[in-house]
């Protein structure tokens, strides 16, 4: 590290993880930036969330549902993206607020922000100003449509970007009924890409001693996951359209009706197709179905043949038969069923935390696990999402302490 780079932050009761000892200042609100900050917190970083006095993050008011006492209702939306954080309320238009943020930035390893371009500059915290305060700082900046270009000034909201970036044109039952994805996927993906970029910049800082700016956007995140649908357009010259619950390039792969229910299957190879067809009395080498390309071209006919074969089976016995034949298959669970599933529990995907107002609550857990040789090292200590300014006094007291600086090495 350079002489200007603060030493790792130590806190009482610090959680473990790859980013333990690193400080993240989260200036963001809504979902994209907060999700990135939460991911960094899950990895062990200390995350201090800076909020607007009185109202806090926008998502504190997003609901219903709200939970808790009538005079202090808590948004479950806010709870979804702010675990493992502390909260301090700062008026960044005031001298005191700017001074406190300045001290936080001097100590920070990463700052996360998702203001519209130019807002932080007007508050006195331009990229240049922040890097002058702390040359080792990694600045993660997330916007709606990108930081430059002809539409950089547009506000970015998830569903609007899902539409503008083409995702809604791929999702739904048919071209006349485009659908958004059931979660704010542009926000979530940009947060994920942002966290990934921030970690990469921290790794590079180990080599150079310098921080840098990491930029992404909701638009970039959606285009970044077009995957094979993107190359259908850019290479094959096709314009993909929605196909409901069936894969556009693999058949059979999708949701099928059986007696009294539905199941999903994925037959992703010719070997699996032969096995599946034999198990259900379907003629595998019939010209219409002989290859995957044939089955894709004749998908509607294939669906009819499969659902006719499935009509003799209830869903659970059918899933058992598919499993015994080695065919990837599954059911469609509601969220309450998913959270009750023992496999979800076995992966640490549901955790319990003690909230300052709500008491013990369950939250969806982090998606990463870590192992050292055969032993798991994943942190099992997590903090509940904070109350607005719930840590403000403690953070100010900590900022009053001297800053430890690493020696030049």
N, C-alpha and C positions, 0 to 999 in steps of 0.2 A: 504493500500500500504506500501511497505518497504521504508526505507529512501533513497534507491537508485533509486526509481521509479520516473521519472519526473511527475510533475503535468500536468493536461490536458492543452493542448495548447490553447491559445485564440488568435483569429485573428479578424481583423476588418471585418465587414460584414459577420461574421461566419454563415454558414447555420445550420439549426436545424437537428435533427435526432438522432437515438439511439447512434451513435458513435461521436456525436458532441464533440469537445474538444480533440479528439484523433488524433495523428499524424501518418501517414503511409508514409514510405519512399519506393518508388517504383523503384527498380533497374532493373526491368524486361523490356523485349522488345518483339516485335512481338505481340502475342495475349493472350496466357494463363495467364501469370502474369499480363499484363495490364488489362485484363478483371476482374481479382480478385481485382486489385487496384481500378478499376472504381466502382465495387460493393461496396467496403468499402467507397469510396467517396460518392456514392449515399446514404449511410446510415449516412452521416454527417461528416465523418472523413476528416481532412485536408490531402490531398495526394500530396506529393512532388515527382515529377517524375525526376529521375536522368538520363540524356541522354549523349550520346557521342558528344563531340564538333564537329561542322561542319556538321555532318550527322544526328545525333539524332537517335531515335528509327528506327529500320529497316523499319517499316511500313510507315514511312514518304516517302519512295521511292516506295511503292507498288502501282501500278496502270498501266494503267488507270482504273477508271476515276480519273483525277485530276481536281481541280477547283481553281479559283482565278486568279490573274494577271500572265501574262506570265513569269515574272521574279521571281515569288515566288509561284509556284504551290503547292497546298495542296492536299494530298492524302485523299480521302474519306474513305479509309481503316483505316487510323490513326484516323480520326474523329469518327469512330465507337466505339472505345474502350478506349478513353482517356478524356471523359468529367469529370468535377469536379476535375481537377488536375492542379498543377502548374509545371513549367518546369525549371530546372537548368541544365546547361551543365557542366559536370565535367570529366576531364581526370584522371581516377583512377590509371593511371601509374605515375602520377606526384605527387610531395609532396603536392602541394596546393590542388589538387583534393582529395587526401586521407585525408588531414586534414579537409577539408570541410565536407566530408562524415562522418568522425569521429564525428564531432559536431552534424550532423544530427542524427546519431545513438544514441548519448547520450540523445537526446530529444524524440526519437521515441517511439511509442507504438508497431508498427508493421513494419517490413521490408519485402518486397516482392522481391524475386529473382528467376530467372529461367535460371541461368547459368548452363553449364555442370558441373558435379561433379568435384571439385578441383579448379575451376577457381577463386572463391573468396578467397580460401586459399592462392593461389599464389599472390593475390593482398594484402594480409595481413588482410583479413576480414573473417577469418574462423569462424565457429559457436562459438567456444570457445572464440575467441577474441571479437566477437560482444557481447556475454553475459557477458564478463568481463567488457566491457565498460558500459553495461546497463543490469543489471541482470533481469530487468522487461520486456525485449524485447521479443516480439513474432516474431519468424523468420518463414516466410512462404516460403518454397522452393519447386519449381515445376520443374520436369525433364521430359524427354521423356519416358523412360522405367523403371524408379525407380532409387533410389540413391545407391542401392547395387544389388547384384546378377550378374550372368555371362554376362549380356548385359547392365550393367549400363552406360557404356561409350558411347553408341550409341546416336547420335543426334536424337531428336524426332521431327518429322514433322507430322502434322495432318493426311494427307491422308495415309502416311506410317503406322501410328499407327492404323488408321481405318482398314487397311488391316490386319496388324499383330494381332490385338486384336479380329478379327472375325466379326467386324461389317459389312464390305463390303460383306462378304459371306451371310449375311441376307438381303441385300438391292439390289433391282433390279428386273428385270422381270423373270430371270431364273438363274440357277447355272452357265451358260456359260457367263453371262454378269453381273458380280458384279459391284456395283455402290457405289461411295462415297455419303455420305449425302451432301446436297446442301449448307451447311455452315460448317465451321471448327469445328465440334462438339466435337472432342477430346480436342482441345484447350479451347473451351468454357466451357465444363463440368469440366475440371481440374481447370479452374479459379473459377468456382462456388464452387466446392468441397473445393478448397483452401481458399476461402473467408469464407465459413462455418466453416472450421477448425480454421481459425484465430480468428473468433468471439468466438468460443468455448474456445480457449486458453485465450482470454482476460477475459472471464467470470471466468475461473478457476484462473486467476491471482488475481481476487478480493478476492479469498479465501486464496491463498498461498502467494501472493506478489511476485511470481516468474514468469518469462517468460519461454518459451519453444520453441522447434522447431516443426513445423507442416510440414509434407512432403506429397506430392501427385505427381502423374504423369499422363501423357496422357494415358498411358497403364492402370493404375488403374481406371481412370475415365471411360474409355470405358467398361472395365470388370464390373465396378460398376453399369452400366445401362443395362447389358444383360437381367436382369429381368427374365420373364418367359421363354425366349429363353435359358437362362443359365441353368435353372433347367430342361428344356427338355434334355439338353446334360448331365448334371451331375447326374440327378436322373433317368430319363426315358431312358437314353442311346441313344437318337435320335440325329442326326446331322441336325439341322435346315437348311433349304435352303430358298432362296428368293422366295416370292410369289407375287411380284408386289404390286398392290394396294388393296390386300385383306388380311384380318387378318388370321394368320395361325391356330387360335384356336376358332374363333367365326365366325358364318355365319348365315345370310348375314351381312357382315361388310366390307365396302370398296367403291370403285368408280365404278359407273354404268353408262352406256350410255342410254340416252333418246333421244327424237326427237330433233336434232339440238344442243345437248349439253351433259353435264355429271353432275351427282349429287353424293354425298356421303351419305351413310346411315349407321347407327349402330344399329343393332337389337341384343341387348345383353341379352335378357331373353326370356323364353318360352312365357310369357305373351305378350311381345312386338311382338314376332313372330306371335302369333295368331291374334293380332290386325293388324299387317302389312299385313298378308296373306288375311284377310277378306277385307281390304281396296282395294286390287288389284286383287281379284278374284283368289287367289292361294289356292290350297288345302293344308291346314296347316298340316293335319294328314296323308298325303300321306307317305307311309313307308320310301321313300327316304329322306323325310324332317321332320319326326316326332319329332326328337330331335336335339339339337345342334350338337352332335357327328355325327348323320346321315347327317346333312346339310354340315358339314365340309368334310366328306368323299365323298359327291356328289356335291362338290362346283361347278364344271364346269356346271353340269346340272342345278343347282340352279341359277347360273348367267344367263344362257340362258332363264330360265323361267321368272326371274325378268326383264331382259332387254326387253323381248317380251312384258311384261305388261307395262313397262315404255315407249315403243316406241310410244304410243298414246299421250304422254304428252311432251310439251315444258318444259324446265328446271324450269323457275320461277313458272308456275302453279303447276308443280309437287312438288316443294319445299313447296308451300302453302298447297297442299293436305297432304303431309307427316307431316307437322307441325300440321295441324288440327287433324290428327289421333294420334298425340303424339309420332311420330317416330323421334328420333334424326337424323337430316339431315343437309346438308350444301352444299355450292358450293366451287369450287376451285378458289380462288382469286389470281390475280397477286399482287405484292407488292404495286404497286401504288393504286390498289383497296383497299388493306388492310389498307393503311395509310389514305385513304379517308373515311373509314368506321366510322360512328358515334360511334359505340361501342368501337372501338380502342381509339377514342378521349375521350370518357367518362371515360376510365380507366387510363388516364394520360400517355398513351403509345406513344405519340408524343409530344415532347416539343420543344420550341423555345429558342435559346440562341443567345447572341451577340458575334460573333467571332471577334477577333482583326483585322483580315485581310479580312474576307469574309462578314462581316456584319451579318445580321440576318439569321440564318440557322435553319433548323428543324432537330432534331435527334430522333431516336427511344428512348423511355423513359424507366425509371426503372420499373421493374416488380412487385415491392412491394409497398403496401400502408399501412399506419398506422393510428389507430384510438384510441382515448382516450374516453371511454364510447361511446357516439353517435357522437362525433366531430372528424373529420379527422385531423390528425396532420402531414400528409405526407408533407415533404418539397417541396415547389414549386419553390425554388431558385436554379438554376443550373448554373454552369460555363461552357463555351465553352472549347473544347480541346485547350491546350496552344500552342503558337508558341515556337519554339526551343529556350530555355534559356530566354523565355519571362519574367520569374519571378526571374531570377538569381540574379539581383542586390538587389531586395527586400528581397530575402531569405538570402543573405549574410549579409545584414544589420540586419535582425532579429537574425541571429546566433551570431552577435556581442553583443547582449544583454545578461544579466545574465540569467542563467537557474534557474527557480523556482523549488524547491524541496519540496515535501510534507513532513510534519513532521511525525515522527514515531507515529503510532496509535496502 
